[in-house]
């Protein structure tokens, strides 16, 4: 993939959730919520302070992360649906 996010943005691939509940019921496709966890595909170089100093990113490619339900912008790159979001939209690393 030849896409590199700029500044403090990250490219995330959603991790699909289970198709069954804990009780064993199968969840139909139209009743599923979009998962709020994913894997970092690539990261930008980081934000810059007013002085020009680079602020390093806290996440790296391969990290599994949890993000807000409405975070990011959906994009299609090489036929794959991915999310681009700011690092601040990420709630934590799993």
C-alpha positions as CSV (number, residue, x, y, z in Angstrom):
1,X,0.0,0.0,0.0
2,X,1.5,3.3,-1.0
3,X,-0.4,5.6,1.4
4,X,1.2,7.5,4.2
5,X,-0.9,9.7,6.5
6,X,0.3,13.2,7.2
7,X,1.1,14.9,10.5
8,X,-0.7,13.3,13.5
9,X,-3.1,11.1,11.5
10,X,-3.3,7.3,11.4
11,X,-4.7,4.8,8.9
12,X,-6.8,2.1,10.7
13,X,-8.2,-1.3,9.5
14,X,-11.3,-2.2,11.5
15,X,-11.3,-5.6,13.3
16,X,-14.6,-7.3,12.7
17,X,-16.5,-8.3,15.9
18,X,-17.9,-11.8,16.7
19,X,-21.0,-12.9,14.8
20,X,-22.5,-14.6,17.9
21,X,-23.5,-13.3,21.3
22,X,-22.1,-14.8,24.5
23,X,-25.3,-16.9,24.6
24,X,-24.7,-18.3,21.2
25,X,-27.2,-16.3,19.2
26,X,-26.1,-15.3,15.7
27,X,-26.2,-11.6,15.0
28,X,-27.6,-10.7,11.5
29,X,-25.5,-8.4,9.3
30,X,-28.0,-5.5,9.4
31,X,-28.1,-5.6,13.2
32,X,-24.3,-5.4,13.8
33,X,-22.7,-2.2,14.9
34,X,-19.5,-1.1,13.2
35,X,-16.6,-2.2,15.4
36,X,-14.8,0.4,17.4
37,X,-11.5,-1.4,17.4
38,X,-8.9,-1.8,14.8
39,X,-5.3,-2.3,13.8
40,X,-3.0,0.6,12.9
41,X,-1.9,0.2,9.2
42,X,0.4,3.3,9.0
43,X,1.1,6.5,10.9
44,X,2.2,10.0,10.1
45,X,5.4,11.5,11.4
46,X,3.6,13.4,14.3
47,X,2.3,16.8,15.1
48,X,4.5,19.9,15.5
49,X,4.7,22.4,18.3
50,X,4.6,26.1,17.6
51,X,8.4,26.0,17.9
52,X,8.6,23.5,15.1
53,X,9.6,20.6,17.3
54,X,8.2,17.2,16.3
55,X,5.8,15.5,18.8
56,X,6.4,11.7,18.4
57,X,3.4,9.5,17.8
58,X,2.3,7.2,20.7
59,X,1.1,4.5,18.3
60,X,2.8,2.5,15.6
61,X,1.8,0.2,12.7
62,X,0.5,-3.1,14.0
63,X,-0.9,-1.7,17.3
64,X,-4.5,-2.8,18.1
65,X,-6.5,0.2,19.2
66,X,-9.9,1.2,20.5
67,X,-11.4,4.4,19.1
68,X,-14.6,6.4,19.3
69,X,-17.7,5.1,17.6
70,X,-18.0,8.1,15.2
71,X,-14.2,8.7,14.8
72,X,-12.4,9.0,11.5
73,X,-13.2,9.3,7.9
74,X,-13.9,6.1,5.9
75,X,-11.8,5.8,2.7
76,X,-11.3,3.0,0.2
77,X,-7.7,2.3,-0.7
78,X,-6.7,-0.5,-3.0
79,X,-10.3,-1.9,-2.7
80,X,-10.1,-2.1,1.1
81,X,-12.3,0.0,3.4
82,X,-10.1,1.8,6.0
83,X,-10.4,4.8,8.4
84,X,-8.2,7.9,8.6
85,X,-8.3,9.6,12.0
86,X,-6.3,11.9,14.2
87,X,-4.2,10.2,16.9
88,X,-6.3,12.0,19.5
89,X,-9.4,10.1,18.3
90,X,-7.8,6.9,19.6
91,X,-8.9,6.0,23.1
92,X,-6.2,3.5,23.9
93,X,-4.0,0.7,22.8
94,X,-5.1,-2.9,23.5
